[in-house]
Amino acid sequence: MDGFEVHIQFLDHLKRLNATQQSIQKAVGFALKYFANCAEDLWGCIVEECQKGTVNNRINILYFLDSLCEASLLAKSHPDATEILRSGPGTNSFYVDYVARDLGTIVELVVPEGRQGLPNLLSTTQILESWRSKRIIDPHIVDEALAQLADRQNTLAAVDEEPRSAPSSTRLSRNEVIKRIEEDRERHKRLRERRWVQPVSHTPTSQLPVLASFLPLHENASDQNSDQPDMPLDIEFENEWETTSDWNEDDDEATTQETNLCFGK
């Protein structure tokens, strides 16, 4: 199959995307299959469809990118991945590098300015937070995209205070609204199922996992800032640490209650 046929067929896959995993996995498999020779062109198709598609199509593409990133990291651990990446466009993690490079543009297209982007705001935020917690993309890049979404949310809040005069061309029909509700229900169900899954290492290794007590400790800051990838245990600890509040009076009361239950007054 030549490059032109790959381009046409991939655009067709993107236009047929919906909330079902069947349509998403079909597009993911196609993108990975032709990565070595057509990665740049296929990524251009994704950005192009984000520009031309409806609001519903754009959120479908974002969920497709979510699955594509995870599939790319899994493919990276395959024994033949090194040869494919070497013969490809020079990326280290298949399409994850493209997503990280153009994340700001993707977010801007999926959540356009004004009331039109409101339906995609919450779902986009959830996906970005998932990428940050699992370290699929550099947390600093994700934080910039989340800040961009926060600005959009503030803009929408200002728009809500103004009289509503949205053009009829940007309004969704009744059938599109019903379809969007059903698809959002399916997407959020899958997102809840995957939310508890902790990040795993996608680096190929033949060693068995070791206990946390035998893991090496960082002796200085230079070790922490090395190029070594974050370990899953470190990522899990950081996620828990960020969501834990400071010690307060409620903790004192809980400690007192636990002590009384264990040792009596």
C-alpha positions in Angstrom: 0.0 0.0 0.0 1.5 3.3 -1.1 1.5 6.5 1.0 -1.5 8.0 -0.6 -3.7 4.9 0.1 -2.5 4.9 3.7 -3.4 8.6 4.0 -6.9 8.1 2.6 -7.7 5.0 4.6 -6.5 6.5 7.9 -8.6 9.6 7.3 -11.6 7.2 6.9 -10.7 5.5 10.2 -10.6 8.9 11.9 -14.0 10.0 10.5 -15.6 6.7 11.7 -14.3 7.1 15.3 -16.9 6.8 18.0 -17.0 5.8 21.7 -16.7 2.1 21.0 -13.4 0.4 21.5 -13.7 -1.4 18.2 -13.4 1.7 16.2 -10.7 3.1 18.4 -8.5 0.0 18.3 -8.9 -0.4 14.6 -7.5 3.1 14.1 -4.8 2.5 16.7 -3.7 -0.7 15.0 -3.6 1.0 11.6 -1.5 3.9 12.9 1.1 1.6 14.5 1.3 -0.7 11.5 2.3 2.1 9.2 4.4 4.1 11.7 7.8 3.4 10.2 7.1 4.8 6.8 4.1 7.2 7.3 4.3 8.5 10.9 4.6 12.2 10.0 1.8 12.0 7.4 -0.5 10.0 9.8 0.1 12.6 12.5 -0.8 15.3 10.1 -4.1 13.5 9.4 -4.9 13.6 13.1 -4.2 17.3 13.4 -6.1 18.0 10.2 -9.2 16.1 11.4 -9.1 18.0 14.6 -9.2 21.2 12.7 -12.1 20.2 10.3 -14.2 17.8 12.4 -17.1 18.7 14.6 -16.8 19.1 18.4 -18.0 15.5 18.8 -15.4 14.2 16.3 -12.6 16.1 18.1 -13.3 14.5 21.5 -13.4 11.1 19.7 -9.9 11.9 18.4 -8.7 12.8 21.8 -9.9 9.5 23.3 -8.3 7.8 20.3 -5.0 9.5 21.2 -5.4 8.3 24.8 -5.5 4.7 23.5 -2.8 5.4 20.9 -0.4 6.6 23.6 -0.8 3.5 25.8 -0.5 1.3 22.7 2.7 3.1 21.7 4.2 2.6 25.1 3.3 -1.1 25.0 4.7 -1.4 21.5 7.9 0.2 22.7 8.6 -2.8 25.0 8.3 -5.2 22.0 11.6 -6.8 21.0 11.3 -5.4 17.4 10.5 -1.9 18.6 14.1 -0.7 18.6 14.6 -1.5 14.9 11.2 0.1 14.0 12.0 3.3 15.9 15.5 3.5 14.4 14.1 3.2 10.9 11.2 5.6 11.6 11.2 9.4 12.0 13.5 9.4 15.0 11.0 9.3 17.9 11.6 7.3 21.1 8.1 6.3 22.0 6.2 6.1 18.7 3.3 8.6 18.7 3.7 9.7 22.3 6.5 12.2 21.2 4.1 13.7 18.7 1.4 14.1 21.3 3.8 15.7 23.7 5.2 18.1 21.0 1.8 19.3 19.8 -0.3 18.9 23.0 -1.1 22.6 23.2 -2.4 22.7 19.6 -4.5 19.6 20.2 -6.1 21.0 23.3 -6.8 24.3 21.6 -8.5 22.5 18.8 -10.5 20.0 20.9 -11.7 22.7 23.3 -12.2 25.8 21.0 -12.9 29.2 22.5 -16.4 30.2 23.4 -19.4 28.1 24.4 -18.7 25.7 21.5 -15.8 24.1 23.5 -17.8 23.6 26.7 -18.9 20.0 26.0 -15.3 18.9 25.6 -13.9 20.7 28.6 -14.5 18.2 31.3 -13.5 15.1 29.3 -10.3 16.8 28.1 -9.3 17.7 31.6 -9.9 14.1 32.8 -7.7 12.7 30.1 -4.9 15.2 30.7 -5.0 14.4 34.5 -4.8 10.7 33.6 -1.7 11.3 31.4 -0.1 13.3 34.2 -0.7 10.7 37.0 0.5 7.8 34.8 3.5 9.8 33.5 2.5 9.0 29.9 3.5 12.5 29.0 5.9 14.8 30.9 3.9 16.3 33.8 5.2 19.8 33.0 3.8 19.7 29.5 0.5 18.5 30.8 0.4 21.2 33.4 0.8 23.8 30.7 -2.1 22.3 28.8 -4.2 22.2 32.0 -3.4 25.9 32.6 -4.6 26.5 29.0 -7.9 24.8 29.8 -8.2 26.8 33.0 -8.0 30.0 30.9 -10.7 28.7 28.6 -12.9 27.9 31.6 -12.5 31.4 32.9 -13.3 32.7 29.4 -16.4 30.6 29.3 -17.5 31.9 32.8 -17.2 35.4 31.4 -19.2 34.5 28.3 -22.0 33.0 30.6 -22.5 36.5 32.0 -23.2 37.9 28.6 -26.5 37.5 26.7 -26.6 34.3 24.7 -26.4 34.9 21.0 -24.7 31.7 19.7 -25.1 31.3 15.9 -27.3 28.5 14.8 -24.4 26.9 12.8 -22.6 26.0 16.1 -25.6 24.5 17.8 -25.9 20.7 17.9 -29.1 19.0 16.7 -31.2 16.9 19.0 -29.9 13.7 17.5 -26.3 14.9 18.0 -27.0 15.8 21.6 -28.5 12.4 22.3 -25.6 10.6 20.6 -23.1 12.7 22.6 -24.8 11.8 25.9 -24.6 8.1 25.1 -21.0 8.2 24.0 -20.0 10.2 27.0 -21.6 7.6 29.2 -19.6 4.9 27.5 -16.3 6.9 27.7 -16.7 7.8 31.4 -17.5 4.2 32.2 -14.2 3.1 30.7 -12.3 6.0 32.2 -13.5 4.9 35.7 -12.5 1.3 35.0 -8.9 2.4 34.1 -8.5 5.1 36.8 -7.3 2.7 39.5 -4.6 1.2 37.3 -1.2 2.4 38.4 1.5 3.1 35.8 3.8 0.2 34.8 7.2 0.2 33.3 7.2 -0.2 29.6 11.0 -0.7 29.4 11.8 -4.3 28.2 13.5 -6.2 31.0 14.1 -9.9 31.9 14.4 -9.2 35.6 11.7 -10.2 38.1 10.1 -7.4 40.2 11.7 -6.9 43.6 10.3 -5.8 46.9 10.2 -2.1 47.7 12.6 -2.6 50.6 15.3 -3.7 48.2 14.9 -0.9 45.8 17.8 1.6 45.6 17.6 5.0 47.3 18.6 8.3 45.8 21.6 9.6 47.7 21.7 13.1 46.2 19.7 15.4 44.0 21.9 14.6 41.0 20.6 11.0 41.1 17.0 12.2 41.2 17.5 14.4 38.2 19.2 11.7 36.1 17.8 10.5 32.8 16.6 7.3 34.3 12.8 6.8 33.9 10.6 7.1 37.0 9.9 3.8 38.7 6.2 2.9 39.1 6.6 2.9 42.9 7.9 6.5 42.8 5.1 7.6 40.6 2.5 6.0 42.9 4.1 7.6 45.9 4.2 11.1 44.3 0.5 10.8 43.3 -0.5 9.9 46.8 1.7 12.6 48.3 0.2 15.3 46.1 -3.3 14.3 47.2 -2.6 14.1 50.9 -3.5 17.1 53.0 -1.4 18.6 55.8 -1.7 17.4 59.3 -4.6 19.1 61.0 -7.0 18.8 64.0 -9.0 16.1 62.2 -5.9 13.9 62.2 -5.4 14.6 65.9 -9.0 13.4 66.6 -8.6 10.4 64.4 -5.3 9.4 66.1 -6.9 9.8 69.6 -9.9 7.7 68.6 -7.6 4.9 67.2 -5.5 5.0 70.3 -8.5 4.7 72.6 -9.8 1.8 70.5 -6.5 0.0 70.7 -5.4 0.7 74.3 -8.4 2.1 76.0 -8.7 5.4 77.8 
